[in-house]
Amino acid sequence: MELRSVLSKKKQFERNRIDRIENRITARTTVTFPDASDMLEANRLQSETLLYPMDALVLAAAEAVDATLVSFDSELLDHGAKQPADVV
């Protein structure tokens, strides 16, 4: 959802291009879903850092599965996410 929002609103990409990008990414990644422990960790992290709730949840979920979180978001990058260029 975040990817679609950024590509459509910020980058002004057309829907067709967004769909192609999303399909390429999902074909090469494992999608995980937050569970209750991720929610608790996100709450703790948000309390300490005052990150946006969704950012805290994304960070907590990535940490829980020992995944590399890739983002352009400066706040996520400040808290451990990697730039796309760093992992390509």
Gaussian input, Z-matrix of N, CA and C with variables (Angstrom, degrees):
# hf/3-21g

backbone

0 1
 N
 C     1     B1
 C     2     B2     1     A1
 N     3     B3     2     A2     1     D1
 C     4     B4     3     A3     2     D2
 C     5     B5     4     A4     3     D3
 N     6     B6     5     A5     4     D4
 C     7     B7     6     A6     5     D5
 C     8     B8     7     A7     6     D6
 N     9     B9     8     A8     7     D7
 C    10    B10     9     A9     8     D8
 C    11    B11    10    A10     9     D9
 N    12    B12    11    A11    10    D10
 C    13    B13    12    A12    11    D11
 C    14    B14    13    A13    12    D12
 N    15    B15    14    A14    13    D13
 C    16    B16    15    A15    14    D14
 C    17    B17    16    A16    15    D15
 N    18    B18    17    A17    16    D16
 C    19    B19    18    A18    17    D17
 C    20    B20    19    A19    18    D18
 N    21    B21    20    A20    19    D19
 C    22    B22    21    A21    20    D20
 C    23    B23    22    A22    21    D21
 N    24    B24    23    A23    22    D22
 C    25    B25    24    A24    23    D23
 C    26    B26    25    A25    24    D24
 N    27    B27    26    A26    25    D25
 C    28    B28    27    A27    26    D26
 C    29    B29    28    A28    27    D27
 N    30    B30    29    A29    28    D28
 C    31    B31    30    A30    29    D29
 C    32    B32    31    A31    30    D30
 N    33    B33    32    A32    31    D31
 C    34    B34    33    A33    32    D32
 C    35    B35    34    A34    33    D33
 N    36    B36    35    A35    34    D34
 C    37    B37    36    A36    35    D35
 C    38    B38    37    A37    36    D36
 N    39    B39    38    A38    37    D37
 C    40    B40    39    A39    38    D38
 C    41    B41    40    A40    39    D39
 N    42    B42    41    A41    40    D40
 C    43    B43    42    A42    41    D41
 C    44    B44    43    A43    42    D42
 N    45    B45    44    A44    43    D43
 C    46    B46    45    A45    44    D44
 C    47    B47    46    A46    45    D45
 N    48    B48    47    A47    46    D46
 C    49    B49    48    A48    47    D47
 C    50    B50    49    A49    48    D48
 N    51    B51    50    A50    49    D49
 C    52    B52    51    A51    50    D50
 C    53    B53    52    A52    51    D51
 N    54    B54    53    A53    52    D52
 C    55    B55    54    A54    53    D53
 C    56    B56    55    A55    54    D54
 N    57    B57    56    A56    55    D55
 C    58    B58    57    A57    56    D56
 C    59    B59    58    A58    57    D57
 N    60    B60    59    A59    58    D58
 C    61    B61    60    A60    59    D59
 C    62    B62    61    A61    60    D60
 N    63    B63    62    A62    61    D61
 C    64    B64    63    A63    62    D62
 C    65    B65    64    A64    63    D63
 N    66    B66    65    A65    64    D64
 C    67    B67    66    A66    65    D65
 C    68    B68    67    A67    66    D66
 N    69    B69    68    A68    67    D67
 C    70    B70    69    A69    68    D68
 C    71    B71    70    A70    69    D69
 N    72    B72    71    A71    70    D70
 C    73    B73    72    A72    71    D71
 C    74    B74    73    A73    72    D72
 N    75    B75    74    A74    73    D73
 C    76    B76    75    A75    74    D74
 C    77    B77    76    A76    75    D75
 N    78    B78    77    A77    76    D76
 C    79    B79    78    A78    77    D77
 C    80    B80    79    A79    78    D78
 N    81    B81    80    A80    79    D79
 C    82    B82    81    A81    80    D80
 C    83    B83    82    A82    81    D81
 N    84    B84    83    A83    82    D82
 C    85    B85    84    A84    83    D83
 C    86    B86    85    A85    84    D84
 N    87    B87    86    A86    85    D85
 C    88    B88    87    A87    86    D86
 C    89    B89    88    A88    87    D87
 N    90    B90    89    A89    88    D88
 C    91    B91    90    A90    89    D89
 C    92    B92    91    A91    90    D90
 N    93    B93    92    A92    91    D91
 C    94    B94    93    A93    92    D92
 C    95    B95    94    A94    93    D93
 N    96    B96    95    A95    94    D94
 C    97    B97    96    A96    95    D95
 C    98    B98    97    A97    96    D96
 N    99    B99    98    A98    97    D97
 C   100   B100    99    A99    98    D98
 C   101   B101   100   A100    99    D99
 N   102   B102   101   A101   100   D100
 C   103   B103   102   A102   101   D101
 C   104   B104   103   A103   102   D102
 N   105   B105   104   A104   103   D103
 C   106   B106   105   A105   104   D104
 C   107   B107   106   A106   105   D105
 N   108   B108   107   A107   106   D106
 C   109   B109   108   A108   107   D107
 C   110   B110   109   A109   108   D108
 N   111   B111   110   A110   109   D109
 C   112   B112   111   A111   110   D110
 C   113   B113   112   A112   111   D111
 N   114   B114   113   A113   112   D112
 C   115   B115   114   A114   113   D113
 C   116   B116   115   A115   114   D114
 N   117   B117   116   A116   115   D115
 C   118   B118   117   A117   116   D116
 C   119   B119   118   A118   117   D117
 N   120   B120   119   A119   118   D118
 C   121   B121   120   A120   119   D119
 C   122   B122   121   A121   120   D120
 N   123   B123   122   A122   121   D121
 C   124   B124   123   A123   122   D122
 C   125   B125   124   A124   123   D123
 N   126   B126   125   A125   124   D124
 C   127   B127   126   A126   125   D125
 C   128   B128   127   A127   126   D126
 N   129   B129   128   A128   127   D127
 C   130   B130   129   A129   128   D128
 C   131   B131   130   A130   129   D129
 N   132   B132   131   A131   130   D130
 C   133   B133   132   A132   131   D131
 C   134   B134   133   A133   132   D132
 N   135   B135   134   A134   133   D133
 C   136   B136   135   A135   134   D134
 C   137   B137   136   A136   135   D135
 N   138   B138   137   A137   136   D136
 C   139   B139   138   A138   137   D137
 C   140   B140   139   A139   138   D138
 N   141   B141   140   A140   139   D139
 C   142   B142   141   A141   140   D140
 C   143   B143   142   A142   141   D141
 N   144   B144   143   A143   142   D142
 C   145   B145   144   A144   143   D143
 C   146   B146   145   A145   144   D144
 N   147   B147   146   A146   145   D145
 C   148   B148   147   A147   146   D146
 C   149   B149   148   A148   147   D147
 N   150   B150   149   A149   148   D148
 C   151   B151   150   A150   149   D149
 C   152   B152   151   A151   150   D150
 N   153   B153   152   A152   151   D151
 C   154   B154   153   A153   152   D152
 C   155   B155   154   A154   153   D153
 N   156   B156   155   A155   154   D154
 C   157   B157   156   A156   155   D155
 C   158   B158   157   A157   156   D156
 N   159   B159   158   A158   157   D157
 C   160   B160   159   A159   158   D158
 C   161   B161   160   A160   159   D159
 N   162   B162   161   A161   160   D160
 C   163   B163   162   A162   161   D161
 C   164   B164   163   A163   162   D162
 N   165   B165   164   A164   163   D163
 C   166   B166   165   A165   164   D164
 C   167   B167   166   A166   165   D165
 N   168   B168   167   A167   166   D166
 C   169   B169   168   A168   167   D167
 C   170   B170   169   A169   168   D168
 N   171   B171   170   A170   169   D169
 C   172   B172   171   A171   170   D170
 C   173   B173   172   A172   171   D171
 N   174   B174   173   A173   172   D172
 C   175   B175   174   A174   173   D173
 C   176   B176   175   A175   174   D174
 N   177   B177   176   A176   175   D175
 C   178   B178   177   A177   176   D176
 C   179   B179   178   A178   177   D177
 N   180   B180   179   A179   178   D178
 C   181   B181   180   A180   179   D179
 C   182   B182   181   A181   180   D180
 N   183   B183   182   A182   181   D181
 C   184   B184   183   A183   182   D182
 C   185   B185   184   A184   183   D183
 N   186   B186   185   A185   184   D184
 C   187   B187   186   A186   185   D185
 C   188   B188   187   A187   186   D186
 N   189   B189   188   A188   187   D187
 C   190   B190   189   A189   188   D188
 C   191   B191   190   A190   189   D189
 N   192   B192   191   A191   190   D190
 C   193   B193   192   A192   191   D191
 C   194   B194   193   A193   192   D192
 N   195   B195   194   A194   193   D193
 C   196   B196   195   A195   194   D194
 C   197   B197   196   A196   195   D195
 N   198   B198   197   A197   196   D196
 C   199   B199   198   A198   197   D197
 C   200   B200   199   A199   198   D198
 N   201   B201   200   A200   199   D199
 C   202   B202   201   A201   200   D200
 C   203   B203   202   A202   201   D201
 N   204   B204   203   A203   202   D202
 C   205   B205   204   A204   203   D203
 C   206   B206   205   A205   204   D204
 N   207   B207   206   A206   205   D205
 C   208   B208   207   A207   206   D206
 C   209   B209   208   A208   207   D207
 N   210   B210   209   A209   208   D208
 C   211   B211   210   A210   209   D209
 C   212   B212   211   A211   210   D210
 N   213   B213   212   A212   211   D211
 C   214   B214   213   A213   212   D212
 C   215   B215   214   A214   213   D213
 N   216   B216   215   A215   214   D214
 C   217   B217   216   A216   215   D215
 C   218   B218   217   A217   216   D216
 N   219   B219   218   A218   217   D217
 C   220   B220   219   A219   218   D218
 C   221   B221   220   A220   219   D219
 N   222   B222   221   A221   220   D220
 C   223   B223   222   A222   221   D221
 C   224   B224   223   A223   222   D222
 N   225   B225   224   A224   223   D223
 C   226   B226   225   A225   224   D224
 C   227   B227   226   A226   225   D225
 N   228   B228   227   A227   226   D226
 C   229   B229   228   A228   227   D227
 C   230   B230   229   A229   228   D228
 N   231   B231   230   A230   229   D229
 C   232   B232   231   A231   230   D230
 C   233   B233   232   A232   231   D231
 N   234   B234   233   A233   232   D232
 C   235   B235   234   A234   233   D233
 C   236   B236   235   A235   234   D234
 N   237   B237   236   A236   235   D235
 C   238   B238   237   A237   236   D236
 C   239   B239   238   A238   237   D237
 N   240   B240   239   A239   238   D238
 C   241   B241   240   A240   239   D239
 C   242   B242   241   A241   240   D240
 N   243   B243   242   A242   241   D241
 C   244   B244   243   A243   242   D242
 C   245   B245   244   A244   243   D243
 N   246   B246   245   A245   244   D244
 C   247   B247   246   A246   245   D245
 C   248   B248   247   A247   246   D246
 N   249   B249   248   A248   247   D247
 C   250   B250   249   A249   248   D248
 C   251   B251   250   A250   249   D249
 N   252   B252   251   A251   250   D250
 C   253   B253   252   A252   251   D251
 C   254   B254   253   A253   252   D252
 N   255   B255   254   A254   253   D253
 C   256   B256   255   A255   254   D254
 C   257   B257   256   A256   255   D255
 N   258   B258   257   A257   256   D256
 C   259   B259   258   A258   257   D257
 C   260   B260   259   A259   258   D258
 N   261   B261   260   A260   259   D259
 C   262   B262   261   A261   260   D260
 C   263   B263   262   A262   261   D261

   B1=1.4507
   B2=1.5276
   B3=1.3301
   B4=1.4644
   B5=1.5239
   B6=1.3114
   B7=1.4646
   B8=1.5184
   B9=1.3215
   B10=1.4671
   B11=1.5193
   B12=1.3319
   B13=1.4632
   B14=1.5193
   B15=1.3071
   B16=1.4694
   B17=1.5197
   B18=1.3335
   B19=1.4645
   B20=1.5293
   B21=1.3102
   B22=1.4653
   B23=1.5179
   B24=1.3159
   B25=1.4632
   B26=1.5291
   B27=1.3178
   B28=1.4586
   B29=1.5182
   B30=1.3186
   B31=1.4644
   B32=1.5260
   B33=1.3322
   B34=1.4611
   B35=1.5368
   B36=1.3385
   B37=1.4632
   B38=1.5225
   B39=1.3230
   B40=1.4591
   B41=1.5218
   B42=1.3132
   B43=1.4666
   B44=1.5285
   B45=1.3074
   B46=1.4540
   B47=1.5283
   B48=1.3206
   B49=1.4670
   B50=1.5280
   B51=1.3172
   B52=1.4700
   B53=1.5209
   B54=1.3252
   B55=1.4690
   B56=1.5240
   B57=1.3256
   B58=1.4740
   B59=1.5224
   B60=1.3231
   B61=1.4683
   B62=1.5194
   B63=1.3189
   B64=1.4612
   B65=1.5323
   B66=1.3186
   B67=1.4663
   B68=1.5206
   B69=1.3291
   B70=1.4731
   B71=1.5181
   B72=1.3260
   B73=1.4656
   B74=1.5212
   B75=1.3231
   B76=1.4647
   B77=1.5248
   B78=1.3117
   B79=1.4649
   B80=1.5241
   B81=1.3199
   B82=1.4648
   B83=1.5246
   B84=1.3163
   B85=1.4623
   B86=1.5234
   B87=1.3049
   B88=1.4558
   B89=1.5174
   B90=1.3016
   B91=1.4609
   B92=1.5152
   B93=1.3361
   B94=1.4606
   B95=1.5227
   B96=1.3188
   B97=1.4566
   B98=1.5223
   B99=1.3253
   B100=1.4667
   B101=1.5235
   B102=1.3342
   B103=1.4593
   B104=1.5319
   B105=1.3170
   B106=1.4714
   B107=1.5261
   B108=1.3224
   B109=1.4656
   B110=1.5284
   B111=1.3246
   B112=1.4654
   B113=1.5334
   B114=1.3186
   B115=1.4645
   B116=1.5268
   B117=1.3238
   B118=1.4655
   B119=1.5275
   B120=1.3245
   B121=1.4667
   B122=1.5252
   B123=1.3120
   B124=1.4666
   B125=1.5267
   B126=1.3053
   B127=1.4599
   B128=1.5252
   B129=1.3296
   B130=1.4559
   B131=1.5271
   B132=1.3233
   B133=1.4613
   B134=1.5303
   B135=1.3196
   B136=1.4634
   B137=1.5264
   B138=1.3183
   B139=1.4603
   B140=1.5237
   B141=1.3343
   B142=1.4689
   B143=1.5223
   B144=1.3306
   B145=1.4665
   B146=1.5254
   B147=1.3404
   B148=1.4598
   B149=1.5290
   B150=1.3297
   B151=1.4602
   B152=1.5227
   B153=1.3320
   B154=1.4545
   B155=1.5248
   B156=1.3334
   B157=1.4601
   B158=1.5362
   B159=1.3290
   B160=1.4621
   B161=1.5268
   B162=1.3263
   B163=1.4632
   B164=1.5224
   B165=1.3232
   B166=1.4597
   B167=1.5292
   B168=1.3185
   B169=1.4606
   B170=1.5247
   B171=1.3159
   B172=1.4655
   B173=1.5297
   B174=1.3247
   B175=1.4686
   B176=1.5261
   B177=1.3162
   B178=1.4621
   B179=1.5254
   B180=1.3202
   B181=1.4636
   B182=1.5270
   B183=1.3111
   B184=1.4717
   B185=1.5260
   B186=1.3107
   B187=1.4684
   B188=1.5253
   B189=1.3217
   B190=1.4697
   B191=1.5234
   B192=1.3181
   B193=1.4645
   B194=1.5351
   B195=1.3417
   B196=1.4684
   B197=1.5283
   B198=1.3436
   B199=1.4623
   B200=1.5241
   B201=1.3003
   B202=1.4554
   B203=1.5207
   B204=1.3128
   B205=1.4613
   B206=1.5208
   B207=1.3169
   B208=1.4620
   B209=1.5176
   B210=1.3436
   B211=1.4640
   B212=1.5250
   B213=1.3351
   B214=1.4575
   B215=1.5289
   B216=1.3172
   B217=1.4571
   B218=1.5314
   B219=1.3249
   B220=1.4656
   B221=1.5283
   B222=1.3239
   B223=1.4631
   B224=1.5221
   B225=1.3313
   B226=1.4634
   B227=1.5218
   B228=1.3248
   B229=1.4647
   B230=1.5245
   B231=1.3167
   B232=1.4672
   B233=1.5268
   B234=1.3287
   B235=1.4640
   B236=1.5307
   B237=1.3274
   B238=1.4486
   B239=1.5130
   B240=1.3250
   B241=1.4622
   B242=1.5271
   B243=1.3150
   B244=1.4629
   B245=1.5209
   B246=1.3162
   B247=1.4652
   B248=1.5268
   B249=1.3312
   B250=1.4672
   B251=1.5288
   B252=1.3085
   B253=1.4632
   B254=1.5294
   B255=1.3365
   B256=1.4679
   B257=1.5243
   B258=1.3282
   B259=1.4671
   B260=1.5239
   B261=1.3157
   B262=1.4711
   B263=1.5115
   A1=110.61
   A2=115.23
   A3=119.30
   A4=111.06
   A5=116.60
   A6=121.04
   A7=110.59
   A8=116.67
   A9=120.36
   A10=111.52
   A11=116.50
   A12=120.42
   A13=111.78
   A14=116.44
   A15=120.20
   A16=110.76
   A17=116.08
   A18=118.68
   A19=112.48
   A20=117.27
   A21=119.09
   A22=112.41
   A23=117.48
   A24=120.32
   A25=112.47
   A26=116.09
   A27=119.85
   A28=112.56
   A29=115.75
   A30=120.60
   A31=112.70
   A32=116.79
   A33=122.78
   A34=112.92
   A35=116.11
   A36=120.30
   A37=109.07
   A38=115.79
   A39=121.06
   A40=109.73
   A41=115.58
   A42=122.01
   A43=112.29
   A44=117.35
   A45=121.54
   A46=111.16
   A47=116.71
   A48=121.08
   A49=110.85
   A50=116.82
   A51=121.16
   A52=109.77
   A53=117.50
   A54=121.50
   A55=111.45
   A56=117.11
   A57=120.46
   A58=111.27
   A59=116.60
   A60=120.48
   A61=110.35
   A62=115.98
   A63=120.34
   A64=111.17
   A65=117.41
   A66=121.15
   A67=111.88
   A68=117.43
   A69=120.67
   A70=111.30
   A71=116.21
   A72=120.03
   A73=111.11
   A74=117.43
   A75=119.39
   A76=112.23
   A77=118.13
   A78=120.80
   A79=111.55
   A80=117.28
   A81=121.50
   A82=113.97
   A83=117.70
   A84=120.24
   A85=110.99
   A86=114.59
   A87=121.43
   A88=107.81
   A89=116.68
   A90=121.44
   A91=108.19
   A92=116.16
   A93=121.20
   A94=108.95
   A95=115.21
   A96=120.80
   A97=109.08
   A98=117.28
   A99=119.75
   A100=111.43
   A101=115.14
   A102=119.80
   A103=108.41
   A104=117.18
   A105=121.04
   A106=111.72
   A107=117.65
   A108=119.13
   A109=111.19
   A110=116.80
   A111=120.23
   A112=110.49
   A113=116.33
   A114=120.79
   A115=110.87
   A116=116.26
   A117=119.79
   A118=111.08
   A119=116.37
   A120=120.16
   A121=111.06
   A122=117.50
   A123=120.99
   A124=110.26
   A125=117.03
   A126=120.55
   A127=110.87
   A128=116.64
   A129=120.97
   A130=110.81
   A131=115.80
   A132=121.49
   A133=111.05
   A134=116.85
   A135=120.84
   A136=110.64
   A137=116.92
   A138=120.79
   A139=111.43
   A140=116.62
   A141=121.33
   A142=112.88
   A143=117.13
   A144=120.81
   A145=114.57
   A146=116.49
   A147=123.07
   A148=112.93
   A149=115.46
   A150=120.82
   A151=109.28
   A152=115.69
   A153=118.75
   A154=107.92
   A155=117.88
   A156=120.04
   A157=113.92
   A158=117.68
   A159=119.75
   A160=110.70
   A161=118.18
   A162=120.62
   A163=110.49
   A164=116.77
   A165=120.69
   A166=110.95
   A167=116.54
   A168=120.57
   A169=111.55
   A170=116.59
   A171=120.59
   A172=110.01
   A173=117.49
   A174=120.73
   A175=111.40
   A176=117.00
   A177=121.07
   A178=111.49
   A179=117.05
   A180=120.82
   A181=110.98
   A182=117.46
   A183=120.76
   A184=110.21
   A185=116.22
   A186=120.31
   A187=111.15
   A188=116.75
   A189=120.87
   A190=112.73
   A191=117.45
   A192=120.36
   A193=111.81
   A194=115.44
   A195=122.32
   A196=111.06
   A197=115.23
   A198=121.42
   A199=110.20
   A200=115.10
   A201=120.89
   A202=108.06
   A203=115.76
   A204=120.29
   A205=108.00
   A206=116.56
   A207=122.85
   A208=107.90
   A209=115.32
   A210=118.64
   A211=110.74
   A212=114.39
   A213=121.76
   A214=109.97
   A215=117.36
   A216=123.41
   A217=110.58
   A218=116.61
   A219=120.59
   A220=112.41
   A221=118.10
   A222=119.38
   A223=111.28
   A224=117.06
   A225=119.32
   A226=110.27
   A227=117.08
   A228=120.47
   A229=110.58
   A230=117.72
   A231=121.52
   A232=112.44
   A233=116.12
   A234=120.22
   A235=113.01
   A236=117.25
   A237=119.63
   A238=117.55
   A239=118.55
   A240=119.65
   A241=109.26
   A242=116.46
   A243=122.73
   A244=110.29
   A245=115.94
   A246=122.23
   A247=108.63
   A248=118.75
   A249=120.07
   A250=112.66
   A251=117.76
   A252=120.59
   A253=112.30
   A254=116.49
   A255=120.61
   A256=113.23
   A257=116.81
   A258=119.24
   A259=113.67
   A260=116.69
   A261=120.07
   A262=109.60
   D1=-42.34
   D2=179.65
   D3=-62.54
   D4=-43.86
   D5=179.42
   D6=-58.86
   D7=-48.75
   D8=179.68
   D9=-59.51
   D10=-41.87
   D11=-179.86
   D12=-62.31
   D13=-47.28
   D14=-178.39
   D15=-65.17
   D16=-46.46
   D17=-177.61
   D18=-66.06
   D19=-34.97
   D20=-178.37
   D21=-83.61
   D22=-44.50
   D23=-174.05
   D24=-84.89
   D25=-48.57
   D26=-175.49
   D27=-82.32
   D28=-45.61
   D29=-176.58
   D30=-90.64
   D31=-14.83
   D32=177.99
   D33=60.43
   D34=33.96
   D35=176.73
   D36=-73.01
   D37=151.23
   D38=175.78
   D39=-76.88
   D40=155.75
   D41=-175.48
   D42=-55.20
   D43=-42.03
   D44=-179.03
   D45=-59.59
   D46=-43.80
   D47=179.10
   D48=-67.19
   D49=-40.27
   D50=177.68
   D51=-60.63
   D52=-45.40
   D53=179.22
   D54=-59.56
   D55=-42.69
   D56=179.51
   D57=-63.82
   D58=-43.31
   D59=179.24
   D60=-64.24
   D61=-45.85
   D62=179.83
   D63=-60.74
   D64=-42.36
   D65=178.90
   D66=-63.88
   D67=-40.52
   D68=177.75
   D69=-62.68
   D70=-42.45
   D71=-178.83
   D72=-68.59
   D73=-47.70
   D74=-176.76
   D75=-67.69
   D76=-24.91
   D77=177.06
   D78=-72.07
   D79=-20.05
   D80=-175.14
   D81=-113.07
   D82=5.44
   D83=-176.63
   D84=-130.82
   D85=166.29
   D86=173.18
   D87=-105.18
   D88=123.67
   D89=179.51
   D90=-88.85
   D91=130.55
   D92=176.73
   D93=-121.14
   D94=159.58
   D95=-178.99
   D96=-122.95
   D97=138.75
   D98=-179.67
   D99=-64.88
   D100=145.97
   D101=173.76
   D102=-116.54
   D103=-172.39
   D104=-174.60
   D105=-61.26
   D106=-38.84
   D107=179.69
   D108=-66.92
   D109=-33.16
   D110=175.41
   D111=-64.65
   D112=-39.01
   D113=178.54
   D114=-63.66
   D115=-42.86
   D116=178.26
   D117=-63.95
   D118=-43.92
   D119=178.46
   D120=-65.00
   D121=-39.66
   D122=177.82
   D123=-62.91
   D124=-40.19
   D125=177.95
   D126=-62.61
   D127=-43.89
   D128=177.83
   D129=-62.24
   D130=-46.79
   D131=-178.89
   D132=-62.95
   D133=-43.25
   D134=179.84
   D135=-65.69
   D136=-37.63
   D137=177.94
   D138=-62.77
   D139=-39.23
   D140=-179.33
   D141=-75.79
   D142=-37.48
   D143=-169.41
   D144=-108.74
   D145=-16.66
   D146=-174.20
   D147=59.78
   D148=28.78
   D149=172.05
   D150=-63.04
   D151=161.11
   D152=170.02
   D153=-59.85
   D154=143.77
   D155=-178.50
   D156=-53.30
   D157=-43.88
   D158=-179.15
   D159=-65.41
   D160=-37.36
   D161=177.40
   D162=-63.41
   D163=-43.36
   D164=178.60
   D165=-62.34
   D166=-39.91
   D167=179.31
   D168=-66.20
   D169=-43.32
   D170=179.02
   D171=-62.76
   D172=-44.54
   D173=178.46
   D174=-62.17
   D175=-44.90
   D176=-179.58
   D177=-63.33
   D178=-42.54
   D179=-179.59
   D180=-66.28
   D181=-40.39
   D182=178.26
   D183=-64.71
   D184=-43.86
   D185=179.74
   D186=-62.82
   D187=-38.61
   D188=-177.21
   D189=-61.72
   D190=-30.91
   D191=-179.67
   D192=-106.92
   D193=12.52
   D194=179.18
   D195=53.74
   D196=44.95
   D197=-179.07
   D198=-100.01
   D199=153.06
   D200=172.10
   D201=-83.59
   D202=119.00
   D203=177.76
   D204=-88.30
   D205=124.10
   D206=-178.88
   D207=-109.20
   D208=129.52
   D209=-176.01
   D210=-158.44
   D211=158.11
   D212=169.14
   D213=-95.49
   D214=-12.94
   D215=-173.77
   D216=-66.60
   D217=122.33
   D218=-175.11
   D219=-64.45
   D220=-36.48
   D221=178.71
   D222=-67.12
   D223=-41.24
   D224=176.91
   D225=-65.24
   D226=-40.13
   D227=178.07
   D228=-62.15
   D229=-37.41
   D230=177.99
   D231=-65.68
   D232=-19.02
   D233=-177.12
   D234=-115.00
   D235=23.04
   D236=170.37
   D237=115.82
   D238=-10.46
   D239=177.09
   D240=-68.34
   D241=160.88
   D242=179.89
   D243=-110.96
   D244=147.05
   D245=173.37
   D246=-67.06
   D247=144.47
   D248=177.20
   D249=-54.12
   D250=-40.26
   D251=-178.88
   D252=-62.66
   D253=-24.80
   D254=-179.71
   D255=-74.97
   D256=-18.33
   D257=-176.29
   D258=-115.99
   D259=-2.60
   D260=-178.90
   D261=-85.88

